[in-house]
Amino acid sequence: SAVAAARGFIRQAIAQGAHIQTGHGHGPLNHGFAPVVMQVKPLR
């Protein structure tokens, strides 16, 4: 389901950002941990 996929993405993003130290707290999400190839559509 979409919720399960989103939850998996967030869990992996948190894990990938865990080693980054910025400010205080538990660390940031790494939103770009699983990039998707950009789809370019031709102009009409």
PDB file of N, H, CA, C and O in Angstrom:
ATOM      1  N   SER A   1       0.835  -1.191   0.000  1.00  0.00           N
ATOM      2  CA  SER A   1       0.000   0.000   0.000  1.00  0.00           C
ATOM      3  C   SER A   1       0.875   1.248   0.000  1.00  0.00           C
ATOM      4  O   SER A   1       2.075   1.176   0.262  1.00  0.00           O
ATOM      5  N   ALA A   2       0.271   2.373  -0.292  1.00  0.00           N
ATOM      6  H   ALA A   2      -0.704   2.431  -0.504  1.00  0.00           H
ATOM      7  CA  ALA A   2       1.002   3.641  -0.326  1.00  0.00           C
ATOM      8  C   ALA A   2       1.545   4.006   1.048  1.00  0.00           C
ATOM      9  O   ALA A   2       2.650   4.539   1.159  1.00  0.00           O
ATOM     10  N   VAL A   3       0.782   3.725   2.087  1.00  0.00           N
ATOM     11  H   VAL A   3      -0.115   3.293   1.997  1.00  0.00           H
ATOM     12  CA  VAL A   3       1.229   4.056   3.447  1.00  0.00           C
ATOM     13  C   VAL A   3       2.456   3.229   3.818  1.00  0.00           C
ATOM     14  O   VAL A   3       3.403   3.754   4.402  1.00  0.00           O
ATOM     15  N   ALA A   4       2.445   1.955   3.489  1.00  0.00           N
ATOM     16  H   ALA A   4       1.675   1.528   3.015  1.00  0.00           H
ATOM     17  CA  ALA A   4       3.589   1.093   3.790  1.00  0.00           C
ATOM     18  C   ALA A   4       4.829   1.552   3.023  1.00  0.00           C
ATOM     19  O   ALA A   4       5.930   1.557   3.573  1.00  0.00           O
ATOM     20  N   ALA A   5       4.660   1.937   1.761  1.00  0.00           N
ATOM     21  H   ALA A   5       3.765   1.933   1.313  1.00  0.00           H
ATOM     22  CA  ALA A   5       5.785   2.425   0.964  1.00  0.00           C
ATOM     23  C   ALA A   5       6.332   3.723   1.541  1.00  0.00           C
ATOM     24  O   ALA A   5       7.548   3.897   1.626  1.00  0.00           O
ATOM     25  N   ALA A   6       5.455   4.628   1.934  1.00  0.00           N
ATOM     26  H   ALA A   6       4.468   4.486   1.864  1.00  0.00           H
ATOM     27  CA  ALA A   6       5.887   5.901   2.522  1.00  0.00           C
ATOM     28  C   ALA A   6       6.608   5.667   3.840  1.00  0.00           C
ATOM     29  O   ALA A   6       7.630   6.295   4.116  1.00  0.00           O
ATOM     30  N   ARG A   7       6.080   4.775   4.643  1.00  0.00           N
ATOM     31  H   ARG A   7       5.249   4.264   4.419  1.00  0.00           H
ATOM     32  CA  ARG A   7       6.715   4.476   5.936  1.00  0.00           C
ATOM     33  C   ARG A   7       8.115   3.893   5.720  1.00  0.00           C
ATOM     34  O   ARG A   7       9.057   4.258   6.423  1.00  0.00           O
ATOM     35  N   GLY A   8       8.247   2.998   4.760  1.00  0.00           N
ATOM     36  H   GLY A   8       7.482   2.701   4.188  1.00  0.00           H
ATOM     37  CA  GLY A   8       9.554   2.431   4.448  1.00  0.00           C
ATOM     38  C   GLY A   8      10.530   3.489   3.966  1.00  0.00           C
ATOM     39  O   GLY A   8      11.699   3.483   4.351  1.00  0.00           O
ATOM     40  N   PHE A   9      10.049   4.405   3.119  1.00  0.00           N
ATOM     41  H   PHE A   9       9.099   4.410   2.806  1.00  0.00           H
ATOM     42  CA  PHE A   9      10.902   5.487   2.620  1.00  0.00           C
ATOM     43  C   PHE A   9      11.393   6.357   3.769  1.00  0.00           C
ATOM     44  O   PHE A   9      12.582   6.666   3.848  1.00  0.00           O
ATOM     45  N   ILE A  10      10.487   6.756   4.662  1.00  0.00           N
ATOM     46  H   ILE A  10       9.521   6.505   4.598  1.00  0.00           H
ATOM     47  CA  ILE A  10      10.852   7.618   5.789  1.00  0.00           C
ATOM     48  C   ILE A  10      11.828   6.910   6.719  1.00  0.00           C
ATOM     49  O   ILE A  10      12.792   7.520   7.183  1.00  0.00           O
ATOM     50  N   ARG A  11      11.592   5.637   6.994  1.00  0.00           N
ATOM     51  H   ARG A  11      10.809   5.141   6.617  1.00  0.00           H
ATOM     52  CA  ARG A  11      12.501   4.877   7.866  1.00  0.00           C
ATOM     53  C   ARG A  11      13.906   4.832   7.268  1.00  0.00           C
ATOM     54  O   ARG A  11      14.889   5.006   7.989  1.00  0.00           O
ATOM     55  N   GLN A  12      14.012   4.600   5.959  1.00  0.00           N
ATOM     56  H   GLN A  12      13.214   4.459   5.373  1.00  0.00           H
ATOM     57  CA  GLN A  12      15.319   4.556   5.305  1.00  0.00           C
ATOM     58  C   GLN A  12      15.960   5.939   5.255  1.00  0.00           C
ATOM     59  O   GLN A  12      17.174   6.063   5.415  1.00  0.00           O
ATOM     60  N   ALA A  13      15.161   6.974   5.036  1.00  0.00           N
ATOM     61  H   ALA A  13      14.175   6.874   4.907  1.00  0.00           H
ATOM     62  CA  ALA A  13      15.694   8.340   5.007  1.00  0.00           C
ATOM     63  C   ALA A  13      16.243   8.732   6.373  1.00  0.00           C
ATOM     64  O   ALA A  13      17.283   9.386   6.456  1.00  0.00           O
ATOM     65  N   ILE A  14      15.559   8.342   7.441  1.00  0.00           N
ATOM     66  H   ILE A  14      14.715   7.811   7.374  1.00  0.00           H
ATOM     67  CA  ILE A  14      16.049   8.622   8.795  1.00  0.00           C
ATOM     68  C   ILE A  14      17.360   7.880   9.032  1.00  0.00           C
ATOM     69  O   ILE A  14      18.308   8.452   9.569  1.00  0.00           O
ATOM     70  N   ALA A  15      17.418   6.621   8.638  1.00  0.00           N
ATOM     71  H   ALA A  15      16.647   6.157   8.202  1.00  0.00           H
ATOM     72  CA  ALA A  15      18.632   5.828   8.830  1.00  0.00           C
ATOM     73  C   ALA A  15      19.809   6.421   8.058  1.00  0.00           C
ATOM     74  O   ALA A  15      20.926   6.461   8.574  1.00  0.00           O
ATOM     75  N   GLN A  16      19.574   6.881   6.830  1.00  0.00           N
ATOM     76  H   GLN A  16      18.667   6.848   6.410  1.00  0.00           H
ATOM     77  CA  GLN A  16      20.641   7.449   6.015  1.00  0.00           C
ATOM     78  C   GLN A  16      21.121   8.796   6.552  1.00  0.00           C
ATOM     79  O   GLN A  16      22.281   9.156   6.351  1.00  0.00           O
ATOM     80  N   GLY A  17      20.257   9.542   7.226  1.00  0.00           N
ATOM     81  H   GLY A  17      19.315   9.250   7.389  1.00  0.00           H
ATOM     82  CA  GLY A  17      20.638  10.840   7.774  1.00  0.00           C
ATOM     83  C   GLY A  17      21.143  10.769   9.202  1.00  0.00           C
ATOM     84  O   GLY A  17      21.511  11.795   9.773  1.00  0.00           O
ATOM     85  N   ALA A  18      21.171   9.579   9.792  1.00  0.00           N
ATOM     86  H   ALA A  18      20.872   8.746   9.328  1.00  0.00           H
ATOM     87  CA  ALA A  18      21.527   9.428  11.208  1.00  0.00           C
ATOM     88  C   ALA A  18      22.955   9.868  11.517  1.00  0.00           C
ATOM     89  O   ALA A  18      23.216  10.347  12.621  1.00  0.00           O
ATOM     90  N   HIS A  19      23.871   9.722  10.587  1.00  0.00           N
ATOM     91  H   HIS A  19      23.658   9.333   9.691  1.00  0.00           H
ATOM     92  CA  HIS A  19      25.272  10.060  10.844  1.00  0.00           C
ATOM     93  C   HIS A  19      25.572  11.546  10.644  1.00  0.00           C
ATOM     94  O   HIS A  19      26.679  11.986  10.953  1.00  0.00           O
ATOM     95  N   ILE A  20      24.635  12.317  10.144  1.00  0.00           N
ATOM     96  H   ILE A  20      23.735  11.960   9.892  1.00  0.00           H
ATOM     97  CA  ILE A  20      24.845  13.740   9.879  1.00  0.00           C
ATOM     98  C   ILE A  20      24.576  14.534  11.153  1.00  0.00           C
ATOM     99  O   ILE A  20      23.526  14.387  11.778  1.00  0.00           O
ATOM    100  N   GLN A  21      25.532  15.371  11.529  1.00  0.00           N
ATOM    101  H   GLN A  21      26.385  15.490  11.021  1.00  0.00           H
ATOM    102  CA  GLN A  21      25.403  16.172  12.742  1.00  0.00           C
ATOM    103  C   GLN A  21      25.136  17.630  12.375  1.00  0.00           C
ATOM    104  O   GLN A  21      26.030  18.317  11.882  1.00  0.00           O
ATOM    105  N   THR A  22      23.925  18.102  12.608  1.00  0.00           N
ATOM    106  H   THR A  22      23.199  17.543  13.008  1.00  0.00           H
ATOM    107  CA  THR A  22      23.576  19.501  12.395  1.00  0.00           C
ATOM    108  C   THR A  22      22.739  19.963  13.568  1.00  0.00           C
ATOM    109  O   THR A  22      21.647  19.440  13.791  1.00  0.00           O
ATOM    110  N   GLY A  23      23.220  20.914  14.308  1.00  0.00           N
ATOM    111  H   GLY A  23      24.107  21.339  14.127  1.00  0.00           H
ATOM    112  CA  GLY A  23      22.452  21.441  15.438  1.00  0.00           C
ATOM    113  C   GLY A  23      22.242  20.407  16.521  1.00  0.00           C
ATOM    114  O   GLY A  23      23.138  19.622  16.830  1.00  0.00           O
ATOM    115  N   HIS A  24      21.043  20.411  17.101  1.00  0.00           N
ATOM    116  H   HIS A  24      20.315  21.049  16.851  1.00  0.00           H
ATOM    117  CA  HIS A  24      20.720  19.498  18.191  1.00  0.00           C
ATOM    118  C   HIS A  24      19.586  18.583  17.761  1.00  0.00           C
ATOM    119  O   HIS A  24      18.838  18.901  16.837  1.00  0.00           O
ATOM    120  N   GLY A  25      19.464  17.478  18.416  1.00  0.00           N
ATOM    121  H   GLY A  25      20.071  17.219  19.167  1.00  0.00           H
ATOM    122  CA  GLY A  25      18.384  16.547  18.094  1.00  0.00           C
ATOM    123  C   GLY A  25      18.924  15.248  17.528  1.00  0.00           C
ATOM    124  O   GLY A  25      20.094  14.912  17.707  1.00  0.00           O
ATOM    125  N   HIS A  26      18.068  14.537  16.855  1.00  0.00           N
ATOM    126  H   HIS A  26      17.117  14.809  16.710  1.00  0.00           H
ATOM    127  CA  HIS A  26      18.418  13.200  16.378  1.00  0.00           C
ATOM    128  C   HIS A  26      19.038  13.188  14.991  1.00  0.00           C
ATOM    129  O   HIS A  26      19.502  12.137  14.549  1.00  0.00           O
ATOM    130  N   GLY A  27      19.065  14.289  14.299  1.00  0.00           N
ATOM    131  H   GLY A  27      18.688  15.143  14.658  1.00  0.00           H
ATOM    132  CA  GLY A  27      19.644  14.339  12.957  1.00  0.00           C
ATOM    133  C   GLY A  27      18.573  14.493  11.897  1.00  0.00           C
ATOM    134  O   GLY A  27      17.397  14.225  12.147  1.00  0.00           O
ATOM    135  N   PRO A  28      18.978  14.925  10.713  1.00  0.00           N
ATOM    136  CA  PRO A  28      18.025  15.198   9.641  1.00  0.00           C
ATOM    137  C   PRO A  28      17.670  13.955   8.834  1.00  0.00           C
ATOM    138  O   PRO A  28      18.326  12.918   8.933  1.00  0.00           O
ATOM    139  N   LEU A  29      16.625  14.085   8.042  1.00  0.00           N
ATOM    140  H   LEU A  29      16.092  14.928   7.962  1.00  0.00           H
ATOM    141  CA  LEU A  29      16.304  13.077   7.038  1.00  0.00           C
ATOM    142  C   LEU A  29      17.231  13.289   5.852  1.00  0.00           C
ATOM    143  O   LEU A  29      17.594  14.426   5.550  1.00  0.00           O
ATOM    144  N   ASN A  30      17.609  12.239   5.190  1.00  0.00           N
ATOM    145  H   ASN A  30      17.314  11.315   5.435  1.00  0.00           H
ATOM    146  CA  ASN A  30      18.334  12.349   3.931  1.00  0.00           C
ATOM    147  C   ASN A  30      17.314  12.094   2.831  1.00  0.00           C
ATOM    148  O   ASN A  30      17.115  10.952   2.418  1.00  0.00           O
ATOM    149  N   HIS A  31      16.664  13.159   2.355  1.00  0.00           N
ATOM    150  H   HIS A  31      16.826  14.087   2.691  1.00  0.00           H
ATOM    151  CA  HIS A  31      15.580  13.028   1.377  1.00  0.00           C
ATOM    152  C   HIS A  31      16.052  12.445   0.051  1.00  0.00           C
ATOM    153  O   HIS A  31      15.260  11.869  -0.695  1.00  0.00           O
ATOM    154  N   GLY A  32      17.333  12.593  -0.241  1.00  0.00           N
ATOM    155  H   GLY A  32      17.976  13.061   0.364  1.00  0.00           H
ATOM    156  CA  GLY A  32      17.834  12.116  -1.524  1.00  0.00           C
ATOM    157  C   GLY A  32      18.519  10.762  -1.457  1.00  0.00           C
ATOM    158  O   GLY A  32      19.340  10.455  -2.321  1.00  0.00           O
ATOM    159  N   PHE A  33      18.213   9.951  -0.470  1.00  0.00           N
ATOM    160  H   PHE A  33      17.546  10.200   0.232  1.00  0.00           H
ATOM    161  CA  PHE A  33      18.920   8.682  -0.314  1.00  0.00           C
ATOM    162  C   PHE A  33      18.610   7.693  -1.429  1.00  0.00           C
ATOM    163  O   PHE A  33      19.426   6.816  -1.713  1.00  0.00           O
ATOM    164  N   ALA A  34      17.467   7.813  -2.057  1.00  0.00           N
ATOM    165  H   ALA A  34      16.804   8.525  -1.826  1.00  0.00           H
ATOM    166  CA  ALA A  34      17.082   6.885  -3.130  1.00  0.00           C
ATOM    167  C   ALA A  34      16.567   7.678  -4.324  1.00  0.00           C
ATOM    168  O   ALA A  34      15.364   7.705  -4.587  1.00  0.00           O
ATOM    169  N   PRO A  35      17.488   8.330  -5.050  1.00  0.00           N
ATOM    170  CA  PRO A  35      17.032   9.178  -6.158  1.00  0.00           C
ATOM    171  C   PRO A  35      16.382   8.365  -7.270  1.00  0.00           C
ATOM    172  O   PRO A  35      16.706   7.198  -7.489  1.00  0.00           O
ATOM    173  N   VAL A  36      15.475   9.003  -7.949  1.00  0.00           N
ATOM    174  H   VAL A  36      15.212   9.952  -7.771  1.00  0.00           H
ATOM    175  CA  VAL A  36      14.784   8.412  -9.091  1.00  0.00           C
ATOM    176  C   VAL A  36      15.238   9.173 -10.331  1.00  0.00           C
ATOM    177  O   VAL A  36      15.373  10.396 -10.302  1.00  0.00           O
ATOM    178  N   VAL A  37      15.468   8.456 -11.405  1.00  0.00           N
ATOM    179  H   VAL A  37      15.358   7.462 -11.429  1.00  0.00           H
ATOM    180  CA  VAL A  37      15.901   9.095 -12.643  1.00  0.00           C
ATOM    181  C   VAL A  37      14.850  10.113 -13.085  1.00  0.00           C
ATOM    182  O   VAL A  37      13.655   9.818 -13.118  1.00  0.00           O
ATOM    183  N   MET A  38      15.326  11.335 -13.430  1.00  0.00           N
ATOM    184  H   MET A  38      16.296  11.575 -13.403  1.00  0.00           H
ATOM    185  CA  MET A  38      14.417  12.382 -13.863  1.00  0.00           C
ATOM    186  C   MET A  38      13.817  12.026 -15.220  1.00  0.00           C
ATOM    187  O   MET A  38      14.525  11.587 -16.127  1.00  0.00           O
ATOM    188  N   GLN A  39      12.534  12.215 -15.344  1.00  0.00           N
ATOM    189  H   GLN A  39      11.960  12.572 -14.607  1.00  0.00           H
ATOM    190  CA  GLN A  39      11.852  11.966 -16.607  1.00  0.00           C
ATOM    191  C   GLN A  39      11.672  13.299 -17.324  1.00  0.00           C
ATOM    192  O   GLN A  39      11.021  14.207 -16.806  1.00  0.00           O
ATOM    193  N   VAL A  40      12.248  13.413 -18.512  1.00  0.00           N
ATOM    194  H   VAL A  40      12.777  12.676 -18.933  1.00  0.00           H
ATOM    195  CA  VAL A  40      12.157  14.642 -19.297  1.00  0.00           C
ATOM    196  C   VAL A  40      11.135  14.418 -20.401  1.00  0.00           C
ATOM    197  O   VAL A  40      11.246  13.482 -21.191  1.00  0.00           O
ATOM    198  N   LYS A  41      10.144  15.289 -20.439  1.00  0.00           N
ATOM    199  H   LYS A  41      10.054  16.050 -19.797  1.00  0.00           H
ATOM    200  CA  LYS A  41       9.117  15.199 -21.474  1.00  0.00           C
ATOM    201  C   LYS A  41       9.358  16.304 -22.495  1.00  0.00           C
ATOM    202  O   LYS A  41       9.597  17.451 -22.116  1.00  0.00           O
ATOM    203  N   PRO A  42       9.299  15.976 -23.779  1.00  0.00           N
ATOM    204  CA  PRO A  42       9.535  16.992 -24.807  1.00  0.00           C
ATOM    205  C   PRO A  42       8.434  18.049 -24.809  1.00  0.00           C
ATOM    206  O   PRO A  42       7.273  17.766 -24.515  1.00  0.00           O
ATOM    207  N   LEU A  43       8.832  19.278 -25.149  1.00  0.00           N
ATOM    208  H   LEU A  43       9.776  19.508 -25.388  1.00  0.00           H
ATOM    209  CA  LEU A  43       7.858  20.358 -25.281  1.00  0.00           C
ATOM    210  C   LEU A  43       7.091  20.177 -26.577  1.00  0.00           C
ATOM    211  O   LEU A  43       7.627  19.675 -27.565  1.00  0.00           O
ATOM    212  N   ARG A  44       5.861  20.581 -26.565  1.00  0.00           N
ATOM    213  H   ARG A  44       5.426  20.989 -25.763  1.00  0.00           H
ATOM    214  CA  ARG A  44       5.059  20.462 -27.793  1.00  0.00           C
ATOM    215  C   ARG A  44       5.190  21.692 -28.633  1.00  0.00           C
ATOM    216  O   ARG A  44       4.588  21.775 -29.703  1.00  0.00           O
TER     217      ARG A  44
END
